[in-house]
Amino acid sequence: MKNLPIFAALLFAAISPQLKADPDKSIATVKQESSSQVYAYDQHGNYMFAVSGELVGYTGSTVTVKPNHSSNQVYVYDEKGHYKFAK
């Protein structure tokens, strides 16, 4: 058990570069390209991800859409297109 702190430090050192935000992966443009699809692009115009729904808004790190099947909720996605929460 005395080696556990060393192992934890080595593990953190190995994954910590992945925990830092990548400035090249921030959301620069979001377009409603069809009535049911929202597309996000980085500052170089590269496709990042697409989600279904109607665009409500976006920031450099999130996209908010109103799902096609819901009238009261909006879904928030991160810069990787992963669902974060609904409100």
Steps between C-alpha positions, in 0.01 A plus 500: 500500500795736549543520119143617445583877513777447244263307273233770534755773415620308193143437386409868538814604310402265219144628462537868598583616144162359396323700772610838367262683272614508139458856367479365144194298595274782610173557319523794260195459278174310532255468214145373468558326167166325480177516693620228736884507503742740670868491400794637702832612347831615647673829414666337199165395356553133585192295585485411869163330555130505415194470722132473424269785588446872458790732587432715805850640555868423545822609669862402442447187707129410474214465253139523615224342293129441537440133415252423226292287736486740796317828537618605847861389530829602347809276489853627553798330332873561557767570237535127433130459434439320830171558677551706818153571636142601422310797637 
